[in-house]
Amino acid sequence: MKKLLLVGVVGLSALLGGCANTSELETSVQNLSNKVDQLAQDVSAVRADQSKIAADVAEAKQEAMRANQRIDNMATSYKK
């Protein structure tokens, strides 16, 4: 969606500018497309990192719950 919007904005600005220099416009569009592609890759990397971190957090939470359960069991046995 953002890529389509970006291409639309570039196209509209080209129409308003009169398309005086087509090669510069093509270069500009190509540069912007490359930047959009790079940003998409960066977003994918961030999503992958976030997923890994979420899994690590869930695992740590489970470990903490097991540790707390063991502590509770130890405390219960001392109370008896």
N, C-alpha and C positions, 0 to 999 in steps of 0.2 A: 504494500500500500504506500509506504513512504517512498519507495523507489519510483513508483508511478507518479506520485505527486512531485517528486524532484524532477523527473523528466518533463512533466507537464509545465512546471515553472520555468525550466530552461527553454522549452519550446515556445512558451508564451513570450518570454523576454526576447527570444530571437525574432519572433514575429513583430513585436513592438519596436525592436531595433532596426528592422528593415533587412535583416540578413545581409549586411554589408560584406562580411567576410565569412564565407562558409567554412573554410578550413580552420579558422580560429574557433568557430562555433563547434565544429566537430571535435576539435582538440579539447575544448572546454567540456563538452558533453562526455567525452571519453574519460577525462580526468575525474569528473564528478561520478561517473559510473564506477570507476576504479575505487574511489573513496567510499561509495555506498557498499560495494562488494567487501571492502576491507572492514567496514563497520559491521556488516552482517556476520563476517567471520569472528570479529571481536565479541559480538553479542552471543554467538554460539559458544565461544570459549567461556564466557562468563556464565552462561546457563549450565554448561557442563561442570564448571567449578562449583556453582551453587548447589547443583544436585549432589556432588560428592560431599560437600560440607554438610548438607542436610542429612545425608546418610550417616556421616560421622557423628553428627549431633544425636541422631536417633540411637546409634550404637552406644554412645557415651551415656545417654539417659538410661538405657536398659542396664548397663553395667552399674550405674549409680543405684538404680532400684534394687538390683540383686545385692549390692553391698549393704544397702540399708536394711534389706530383709535379713541378711546374715547378722547384722548388728542387733536388730530387734530380737532375733532368735537367741543370740548370746545373752542379751539383757534379760529375756524371759527366763532362761535357764538359771541365771544367778538369783532371780527373785524367788524361785521355788525353794 
